[in-house]
Amino acid sequence: MLNEFKKFAVKGNVLDLAVAVIIGGAFGKIVTSFVNDVIMPIVGILMGQNSVADLKYVITPATETTAELAIRYGAFAQAIVDFIIVAFILFLAIKTITSMKKKEEEAPAPPPEPSEDVVLLTEIRDLLKNK
């Protein structure tokens, strides 16, 4: 059972998936930082707010004994912007990869080399023509 697990874990697909997950996590952090630190402050300035993520609708204000109960629609909007940016970049990446694969498929394959019999018969025909 251990040998089967080793074979499974070392297969290319599993390693590719592990690399993709790690790169995806790092890419997610980059996009989140881009949205939080670049896009949302600009949107906040345009809306006349300091931060869009702080926008909320307070249902029950905080008291001495209870915490505030609020709908944080600003944080939700920020998550939507994160998703849209990630989806758009993935769309562009997949579109680029697909177009590269199509170009590879469109390249004509070289004609197959004739078999030894055909080469021999061609040589015999050429010798007979010359005589």
PABABA-119054 format. One record per atom (N, C-alpha, C): residue number from 1; x, y, z; atom name; residue in three letters. Coordinates in steps of 0.05 Angstrom, whole numbers, padded with zeros to 5 digits. Layout:
N
REC  k  east  north  up  a  r
REC  NUM  X  Y  Z  CA  ala
...
This chain:
131
REC  k  east  north  up  a  r
REC  1  00016  -00024  00000  N  met
REC  1  00000  00000  00000  CA  met
REC  1  00017  00025  00000  C  met
REC  2  00040  00025  00015  N  leu
REC  2  00058  00047  00015  CA  leu
REC  2  00070  00053  -00012  C  leu
REC  3  00078  00031  -00026  N  asn
REC  3  00089  00034  -00053  CA  asn
REC  3  00069  00046  -00072  C  asn
REC  4  00044  00038  -00070  N  glu
REC  4  00023  00049  -00087  CA  glu
REC  4  00020  00079  -00082  C  glu
REC  5  00021  00086  -00056  N  phe
REC  5  00018  00115  -00049  CA  phe
REC  5  00041  00131  -00060  C  phe
REC  6  00066  00120  -00059  N  lys
REC  6  00089  00133  -00070  CA  lys
REC  6  00086  00138  -00100  C  lys
REC  7  00077  00117  -00114  N  lys
REC  7  00073  00120  -00143  CA  lys
REC  7  00052  00141  -00149  C  lys
REC  8  00031  00142  -00133  N  phe
REC  8  00010  00162  -00137  CA  phe
REC  8  00020  00190  -00131  C  phe
REC  9  00035  00193  -00109  N  ala
REC  9  00044  00219  -00101  CA  ala
REC  9  00065  00231  -00119  C  ala
REC  10  00080  00214  -00132  N  val
REC  10  00102  00224  -00149  CA  val
REC  10  00093  00228  -00178  C  val
REC  11  00068  00220  -00185  N  lys
REC  11  00059  00223  -00212  CA  lys
REC  11  00059  00253  -00219  C  lys
REC  12  00062  00259  -00244  N  gly
REC  12  00063  00286  -00254  CA  gly
REC  12  00038  00302  -00248  C  gly
REC  13  00014  00289  -00249  N  asn
REC  13  -00011  00304  -00245  CA  asn
REC  13  -00013  00314  -00216  C  asn
REC  14  -00004  00298  -00197  N  val
REC  14  -00006  00306  -00169  CA  val
REC  14  00013  00329  -00164  C  val
REC  15  00038  00327  -00175  N  leu
REC  15  00057  00348  -00171  CA  leu
REC  15  00048  00374  -00184  C  leu
REC  16  00037  00372  -00208  N  asp
REC  16  00027  00395  -00222  CA  asp
REC  16  00004  00408  -00206  C  asp
REC  17  -00013  00392  -00195  N  leu
REC  17  -00035  00403  -00179  CA  leu
REC  17  -00024  00417  -00154  C  leu
REC  18  -00004  00406  -00141  N  ala
REC  18  00007  00418  -00117  CA  ala
REC  18  00020  00445  -00124  C  ala
REC  19  00034  00446  -00146  N  val
REC  19  00046  00472  -00155  CA  val
REC  19  00025  00492  -00162  C  val
REC  20  00003  00483  -00175  N  ala
REC  20  -00019  00501  -00182  CA  ala
REC  20  -00032  00513  -00157  C  ala
REC  21  -00036  00496  -00137  N  val
REC  21  -00048  00506  -00112  CA  val
REC  21  -00031  00527  -00098  C  val
REC  22  -00005  00522  -00097  N  ile
REC  22  00013  00541  -00084  CA  ile
REC  22  00014  00567  -00100  C  ile
REC  23  00017  00565  -00126  N  ile
REC  23  00017  00590  -00143  CA  ile
REC  23  -00010  00604  -00141  C  ile
REC  24  -00031  00589  -00141  N  gly
REC  24  -00058  00601  -00139  CA  gly
REC  24  -00061  00616  -00112  C  gly
REC  25  -00051  00605  -00091  N  gly
REC  25  -00053  00619  -00065  CA  gly
REC  25  -00037  00644  -00065  C  gly
REC  26  -00013  00643  -00076  N  ala
REC  26  00003  00668  -00078  CA  ala
REC  26  -00010  00688  -00096  C  ala
REC  27  -00021  00679  -00118  N  phe
REC  27  -00035  00697  -00136  CA  phe
REC  27  -00059  00710  -00123  C  phe
REC  28  -00073  00694  -00107  N  gly
REC  28  -00096  00705  -00092  CA  gly
REC  28  -00088  00727  -00073  C  gly
REC  29  -00065  00724  -00060  N  lys
REC  29  -00055  00745  -00042  CA  lys
REC  29  -00048  00770  -00057  C  lys
REC  30  -00037  00767  -00081  N  ile
REC  30  -00030  00790  -00097  CA  ile
REC  30  -00055  00805  -00106  C  ile
REC  31  -00075  00790  -00115  N  val
REC  31  -00100  00803  -00124  CA  val
REC  31  -00114  00816  -00101  C  val
REC  32  -00114  00803  -00078  N  thr
REC  32  -00127  00816  -00054  CA  thr
REC  32  -00113  00842  -00047  C  thr
REC  33  -00087  00841  -00047  N  ser
REC  33  -00072  00866  -00041  CA  ser
REC  33  -00077  00887  -00062  C  ser
REC  34  -00078  00880  -00087  N  phe
REC  34  -00084  00899  -00108  CA  phe
REC  34  -00111  00912  -00104  C  phe
REC  35  -00131  00895  -00098  N  val
REC  35  -00158  00906  -00094  CA  val
REC  35  -00159  00923  -00069  C  val
REC  36  -00148  00913  -00046  N  asn
REC  36  -00150  00927  -00021  CA  asn
REC  36  -00133  00953  -00021  C  asn
REC  37  -00110  00952  -00033  N  asp
REC  37  -00091  00974  -00030  CA  asp
REC  37  -00091  00994  -00054  C  asp
REC  38  -00102  00985  -00077  N  val
REC  38  -00101  01003  -00101  CA  val
REC  38  -00129  01010  -00110  C  val
REC  39  -00145  00990  -00116  N  ile
REC  39  -00171  00996  -00128  CA  ile
REC  39  -00191  01008  -00108  C  ile
REC  40  -00194  00995  -00085  N  met
REC  40  -00215  01004  -00066  CA  met
REC  40  -00210  01032  -00054  C  met
REC  41  -00185  01040  -00049  N  pro
REC  41  -00181  01068  -00040  CA  pro
REC  41  -00191  01088  -00062  C  pro
REC  42  -00186  01081  -00087  N  ile
REC  42  -00195  01099  -00109  CA  ile
REC  42  -00226  01100  -00109  C  ile
REC  43  -00238  01076  -00107  N  val
REC  43  -00267  01075  -00106  CA  val
REC  43  -00278  01090  -00082  C  val
REC  44  -00264  01087  -00059  N  gly
REC  44  -00272  01101  -00035  CA  gly
REC  44  -00271  01131  -00038  C  gly
REC  45  -00250  01141  -00051  N  ile
REC  45  -00248  01170  -00056  CA  ile
REC  45  -00270  01179  -00074  C  ile
REC  46  -00276  01164  -00094  N  leu
REC  46  -00298  01171  -00113  CA  leu
REC  46  -00325  01171  -00098  C  leu
REC  47  -00328  01154  -00078  N  met
REC  47  -00354  01153  -00063  CA  met
REC  47  -00353  01172  -00039  C  met
REC  48  -00331  01185  -00034  N  gly
REC  48  -00330  01203  -00011  CA  gly
REC  48  -00326  01189  00015  C  gly
REC  49  -00316  01164  00014  N  gln
REC  49  -00311  01148  00039  CA  gln
REC  49  -00281  01144  00042  C  gln
REC  50  -00273  01137  00066  N  asn
REC  50  -00245  01129  00070  CA  asn
REC  50  -00239  01102  00059  C  asn
REC  51  -00257  01083  00065  N  ser
REC  51  -00253  01055  00056  CA  ser
REC  51  -00280  01043  00049  C  ser
REC  52  -00281  01030  00027  N  val
REC  52  -00306  01017  00018  CA  val
REC  52  -00312  00993  00036  C  val
REC  53  -00291  00980  00046  N  ala
REC  53  -00295  00956  00063  CA  ala
REC  53  -00309  00963  00089  C  ala
REC  54  -00307  00988  00097  N  asp
REC  54  -00320  00996  00122  CA  asp
REC  54  -00350  01003  00120  C  asp
REC  55  -00360  01002  00095  N  leu
REC  55  -00388  01008  00091  CA  leu
REC  55  -00405  00986  00103  C  leu
REC  56  -00425  00994  00119  N  lys
REC  56  -00442  00974  00132  CA  lys
REC  56  -00469  00986  00139  C  lys
REC  57  -00488  00968  00143  N  tyr
REC  57  -00515  00976  00152  CA  tyr
REC  57  -00518  00965  00180  C  tyr
REC  58  -00519  00982  00200  N  val
REC  58  -00521  00973  00228  CA  val
REC  58  -00549  00965  00234  C  val
REC  59  -00553  00940  00243  N  ile
REC  59  -00579  00930  00251  CA  ile
REC  59  -00584  00936  00280  C  ile
REC  60  -00564  00928  00296  N  thr
REC  60  -00565  00934  00325  CA  thr
REC  60  -00539  00946  00334  C  thr
REC  61  -00540  00971  00344  N  pro
REC  61  -00515  00984  00353  CA  pro
REC  61  -00503  00969  00376  C  pro
REC  62  -00477  00973  00379  N  ala
REC  62  -00463  00960  00402  CA  ala
REC  62  -00471  00973  00428  C  ala
REC  63  -00473  00956  00448  N  thr
REC  63  -00479  00965  00475  CA  thr
REC  63  -00456  00955  00493  C  thr
REC  64  -00459  00961  00518  N  glu
REC  64  -00438  00952  00537  CA  glu
REC  64  -00436  00921  00539  C  glu
REC  65  -00459  00908  00534  N  thr
REC  65  -00459  00878  00537  CA  thr
REC  65  -00459  00863  00510  C  thr
REC  66  -00466  00876  00488  N  thr
REC  66  -00468  00862  00462  CA  thr
REC  66  -00451  00877  00441  C  thr
REC  67  -00442  00861  00423  N  ala
REC  67  -00427  00872  00400  CA  ala
REC  67  -00446  00883  00379  C  ala
REC  68  -00436  00899  00362  N  glu
REC  68  -00452  00911  00340  CA  glu
REC  68  -00460  00889  00321  C  glu
REC  69  -00485  00890  00311  N  leu
REC  69  -00495  00872  00291  CA  leu
REC  69  -00500  00888  00266  C  leu
REC  70  -00485  00882  00245  N  ala
REC  70  -00486  00898  00221  CA  ala
REC  70  -00483  00881  00196  C  ala
REC  71  -00494  00890  00174  N  ile
REC  71  -00490  00878  00148  CA  ile
REC  71  -00467  00894  00135  C  ile
REC  72  -00445  00880  00130  N  arg
REC  72  -00421  00893  00120  CA  arg
REC  72  -00420  00890  00089  C  arg
REC  73  -00436  00906  00076  N  tyr
REC  73  -00438  00904  00047  CA  tyr
REC  73  -00413  00915  00033  C  tyr
REC  74  -00397  00931  00046  N  gly
REC  74  -00372  00941  00035  CA  gly
REC  74  -00352  00919  00031  C  gly
REC  75  -00349  00902  00052  N  ala
REC  75  -00331  00879  00050  CA  ala
REC  75  -00340  00859  00029  C  ala
REC  76  -00367  00857  00026  N  phe
REC  76  -00378  00839  00006  CA  phe
REC  76  -00371  00850  -00022  C  phe
REC  77  -00374  00876  -00026  N  ala
REC  77  -00367  00888  -00052  CA  ala
REC  77  -00338  00885  -00058  C  ala
REC  78  -00321  00886  -00038  N  gln
REC  78  -00292  00883  -00042  CA  gln
REC  78  -00286  00854  -00050  C  gln
REC  79  -00300  00834  -00039  N  ala
REC  79  -00296  00806  -00046  CA  ala
REC  79  -00306  00802  -00075  C  ala
REC  80  -00327  00815  -00083  N  ile
REC  80  -00336  00813  -00111  CA  ile
REC  80  -00316  00823  -00130  C  ile
REC  81  -00304  00846  -00124  N  val
REC  81  -00283  00857  -00141  CA  val
REC  81  -00259  00839  -00143  C  val
REC  82  -00251  00827  -00120  N  asp
REC  82  -00230  00806  -00120  CA  asp
REC  82  -00236  00784  -00140  C  asp
REC  83  -00261  00774  -00138  N  phe
REC  83  -00269  00751  -00155  CA  phe
REC  83  -00268  00759  -00184  C  phe
REC  84  -00279  00783  -00191  N  ile
REC  84  -00280  00791  -00219  CA  ile
REC  84  -00252  00794  -00230  C  ile
REC  85  -00233  00805  -00215  N  ile
REC  85  -00206  00807  -00225  CA  ile
REC  85  -00193  00780  -00229  C  ile
REC  86  -00196  00762  -00210  N  val
REC  86  -00184  00735  -00213  CA  val
REC  86  -00197  00721  -00237  C  val
REC  87  -00223  00722  -00240  N  ala
REC  87  -00237  00709  -00262  CA  ala
REC  87  -00227  00720  -00289  C  ala
REC  88  -00224  00747  -00290  N  phe
REC  88  -00215  00759  -00315  CA  phe
REC  88  -00187  00751  -00322  C  phe
REC  89  -00169  00750  -00303  N  ile
REC  89  -00142  00742  -00308  CA  ile
REC  89  -00140  00712  -00316  C  ile
REC  90  -00156  00696  -00303  N  leu
REC  90  -00157  00667  -00311  CA  leu
REC  90  -00168  00664  -00339  C  leu
REC  91  -00188  00680  -00346  N  phe
REC  91  -00199  00679  -00373  CA  phe
REC  91  -00178  00686  -00393  C  phe
REC  92  -00162  00707  -00388  N  leu
REC  92  -00141  00715  -00406  CA  leu
REC  92  -00120  00693  -00409  C  leu
REC  93  -00113  00681  -00386  N  ala
REC  93  -00092  00660  -00386  CA  ala
REC  93  -00102  00636  -00402  C  ala
REC  94  -00126  00627  -00398  N  ile
REC  94  -00137  00604  -00412  CA  ile
REC  94  -00140  00610  -00442  C  ile
REC  95  -00148  00634  -00448  N  lys
REC  95  -00151  00642  -00476  CA  lys
REC  95  -00124  00642  -00490  C  lys
REC  96  -00103  00651  -00477  N  thr
REC  96  -00076  00651  -00488  CA  thr
REC  96  -00066  00623  -00492  C  thr
REC  97  -00070  00606  -00473  N  ile
REC  97  -00061  00578  -00475  CA  ile
REC  97  -00076  00564  -00497  C  ile
REC  98  -00102  00568  -00499  N  thr
REC  98  -00118  00556  -00520  CA  thr
REC  98  -00109  00564  -00548  C  thr
REC  99  -00104  00590  -00551  N  ser
REC  99  -00095  00600  -00577  CA  ser
REC  99  -00067  00588  -00584  C  ser
REC  100  -00050  00585  -00564  N  met
REC  100  -00024  00573  -00570  CA  met
REC  100  -00027  00543  -00578  C  met
REC  101  -00045  00529  -00565  N  lys
REC  101  -00050  00501  -00573  CA  lys
REC  101  -00061  00499  -00601  C  lys
REC  102  -00079  00517  -00608  N  lys
REC  102  -00091  00517  -00635  CA  lys
REC  102  -00069  00521  -00656  C  lys
REC  103  -00050  00539  -00651  N  lys
REC  103  -00028  00544  -00669  CA  lys
REC  103  -00011  00519  -00673  C  lys
REC  104  -00007  00505  -00650  N  glu
REC  104  00009  00480  -00652  CA  glu
REC  104  -00006  00459  -00669  C  glu
REC  105  -00032  00458  -00665  N  glu
REC  105  -00048  00438  -00680  CA  glu
REC  105  -00049  00445  -00710  C  glu
REC  106  -00049  00471  -00716  N  glu
REC  106  -00052  00479  -00744  CA  glu
REC  106  -00026  00475  -00760  C  glu
REC  107  -00004  00473  -00747  N  ala
REC  107  00022  00468  -00761  CA  ala
REC  107  00020  00441  -00776  C  ala
REC  108  00025  00442  -00803  N  pro
REC  108  00023  00417  -00818  CA  pro
REC  108  00045  00397  -00810  C  pro
REC  109  00037  00373  -00808  N  ala
REC  109  00056  00352  -00801  CA  ala
REC  109  00072  00345  -00826  C  ala
REC  110  00098  00339  -00823  N  pro
REC  110  00114  00332  -00846  CA  pro
REC  110  00104  00305  -00858  C  pro
REC  111  00105  00303  -00884  N  pro
REC  111  00096  00278  -00896  CA  pro
REC  111  00112  00254  -00886  C  pro
REC  112  00099  00231  -00882  N  pro
REC  112  00113  00208  -00872  CA  pro
REC  112  00134  00199  -00893  C  pro
REC  113  00156  00188  -00883  N  glu
REC  113  00176  00178  -00900  CA  glu
REC  113  00166  00152  -00913  C  glu
REC  114  00173  00148  -00939  N  pro
REC  114  00164  00123  -00952  CA  pro
REC  114  00178  00099  -00940  C  pro
REC  115  00164  00077  -00941  N  ser
REC  115  00175  00052  -00930  CA  ser
REC  115  00199  00043  -00947  C  ser
REC  116  00214  00023  -00937  N  glu
REC  116  00237  00014  -00951  CA  glu
REC  116  00230  00001  -00978  C  glu
REC  117  00207  -00012  -00979  N  asp
REC  117  00198  -00024  -01004  CA  asp
REC  117  00193  -00003  -01025  C  asp
REC  118  00180  00019  -01018  N  val
REC  118  00174  00041  -01037  CA  val
REC  118  00200  00054  -01046  C  val
REC  119  00219  00058  -01028  N  val
REC  119  00245  00069  -01036  CA  val
REC  119  00260  00051  -01055  C  val
REC  120  00260  00025  -01050  N  leu
REC  120  00273  00006  -01067  CA  leu
REC  120  00260  00005  -01095  C  leu
REC  121  00233  00005  -01095  N  leu
REC  121  00219  00005  -01121  CA  leu
REC  121  00224  00030  -01137  C  leu
REC  122  00226  00053  -01123  N  thr
REC  122  00232  00078  -01136  CA  thr
REC  122  00260  00078  -01149  C  thr
REC  123  00279  00066  -01134  N  glu
REC  123  00307  00064  -01145  CA  glu
REC  123  00307  00046  -01170  C  glu
REC  124  00293  00024  -01169  N  ile
REC  124  00291  00006  -01192  CA  ile
REC  124  00279  00020  -01215  C  ile
REC  125  00258  00034  -01211  N  arg
REC  125  00244  00049  -01233  CA  arg
REC  125  00263  00070  -01245  C  arg
REC  126  00278  00084  -01228  N  asp
REC  126  00297  00104  -01239  CA  asp
REC  126  00319  00091  -01255  C  asp
REC  127  00329  00068  -01246  N  leu
REC  127  00350  00054  -01261  CA  leu
REC  127  00339  00044  -01288  C  leu
REC  128  00315  00035  -01288  N  leu
REC  128  00303  00025  -01313  CA  leu
REC  128  00299  00049  -01332  C  leu
REC  129  00292  00072  -01323  N  lys
REC  129  00288  00095  -01340  CA  lys
REC  129  00314  00104  -01353  C  lys
REC  130  00336  00102  -01337  N  asn
REC  130  00362  00111  -01348  CA  asn
REC  130  00373  00093  -01369  C  asn
REC  131  00365  00068  -01370  N  lys
REC  131  00375  00049  -01390  CA  lys
REC  131  00361  00051  -01416  C  lys
